[in-house]
């Protein structure tokens, strides 16, 4: 299952993310790991490494935007209908109103 495969390392990655003050330090840790422990930068051409990063970024950006749009669409139907305010009857009086004779309009 795709979701289970994606979530396989969530607890470990969340623990790592909680050790950082923001996304930039987290990226620095990840890319530093690739530099120190793999040939990610030196085993392939620079453009191939960049291409891999951008491909993954664009893929997850598209997924995130689709998920957000689907959630917003679902939220439209999940929200309760606003309740109408109860109608009130208010007596309108002439007390305190200026009373000036007004001519009737002629037909």
C-alpha positions as CSV (number, residue, x, y, z in Angstrom):
1,X,0.0,0.0,0.0
2,X,1.4,3.4,-1.0
3,X,0.3,5.3,2.2
4,X,1.8,2.7,4.5
5,X,5.1,2.8,2.5
6,X,5.1,6.6,2.7
7,X,4.5,6.5,6.5
8,X,7.1,3.8,7.2
9,X,9.7,6.3,8.4
10,X,7.4,9.0,9.8
11,X,8.2,8.4,13.5
12,X,11.9,8.5,12.8
13,X,11.7,11.6,10.6
14,X,9.4,13.4,13.0
15,X,11.9,12.8,15.8
16,X,14.7,14.2,13.6
17,X,12.5,17.2,12.6
18,X,11.8,18.0,16.2
19,X,15.5,18.3,16.9
20,X,15.7,21.3,14.4
21,X,14.5,24.9,14.6
22,X,12.9,25.1,11.2
23,X,12.9,23.5,7.8
24,X,16.3,24.9,6.6
25,X,18.3,23.2,9.4
26,X,16.4,20.0,8.7
27,X,17.4,20.2,5.0
28,X,21.0,21.0,6.0
29,X,21.0,17.9,8.1
30,X,19.6,15.7,5.3
31,X,21.8,17.1,2.5
32,X,24.8,17.0,4.8
33,X,24.1,13.3,5.4
34,X,24.0,12.7,1.6
35,X,27.3,14.5,1.3
36,X,29.0,12.6,4.1
37,X,27.6,9.1,3.7
38,X,26.8,8.8,0.0
39,X,28.1,9.7,-3.4
40,X,25.0,11.7,-4.2
41,X,27.0,14.8,-5.1
42,X,30.1,13.2,-6.6
43,X,28.8,10.0,-8.1
44,X,26.5,11.7,-10.6
45,X,26.6,14.9,-12.5
46,X,25.5,17.9,-10.6
47,X,22.5,18.3,-12.9
48,X,21.4,14.7,-12.2
49,X,21.4,15.4,-8.4
50,X,19.5,18.6,-8.9
51,X,17.1,16.9,-11.2
52,X,16.4,14.2,-8.6
53,X,15.7,16.8,-5.9
54,X,13.5,18.9,-8.1
55,X,11.6,15.9,-9.4
56,X,10.8,14.8,-5.8
57,X,9.9,18.4,-4.8
58,X,7.5,18.9,-7.7
59,X,5.9,15.5,-7.2
60,X,5.2,16.2,-3.6
61,X,4.1,19.8,-4.3
62,X,1.5,18.5,-6.8
63,X,0.3,15.9,-4.3
64,X,0.0,18.5,-1.5
65,X,-1.9,20.9,-3.7
66,X,-4.3,18.2,-4.8
67,X,-4.9,17.0,-1.2
68,X,-5.5,20.6,-0.1
69,X,-8.0,21.2,-2.9
70,X,-9.8,17.9,-2.1
71,X,-9.9,18.9,1.6
72,X,-11.3,22.3,0.9
73,X,-14.0,20.8,-1.4
74,X,-14.9,18.3,1.3
75,X,-14.9,21.0,4.0
76,X,-17.6,22.9,2.0
77,X,-20.0,20.0,2.6
78,X,-18.9,19.2,6.1
79,X,-19.6,22.6,7.6
80,X,-23.1,22.9,9.2
81,X,-25.5,25.2,7.5
82,X,-25.6,28.5,9.2
83,X,-28.7,28.9,11.4
84,X,-31.0,31.7,10.5
85,X,-31.6,34.2,13.3
86,X,-35.1,33.9,14.6
87,X,-37.5,36.5,13.2
88,X,-38.7,39.2,15.5
89,X,-41.7,41.5,15.4
90,X,-41.0,45.0,16.3
91,X,-43.7,47.6,16.7
92,X,-43.1,50.7,14.8
93,X,-44.6,53.8,16.4
94,X,-44.6,57.4,15.7
95,X,-43.6,58.3,19.3
96,X,-40.8,60.7,19.2
97,X,-40.9,61.1,15.4
98,X,-41.1,64.5,13.9
99,X,-44.5,65.0,12.5
100,X,-44.7,67.4,9.5
101,X,-47.6,67.3,7.3
102,X,-46.7,65.9,3.9
103,X,-48.7,66.5,0.8
104,X,-50.2,63.5,-0.8
105,X,-48.9,62.8,-4.2
106,X,-51.3,63.5,-7.0
107,X,-52.1,60.7,-9.4
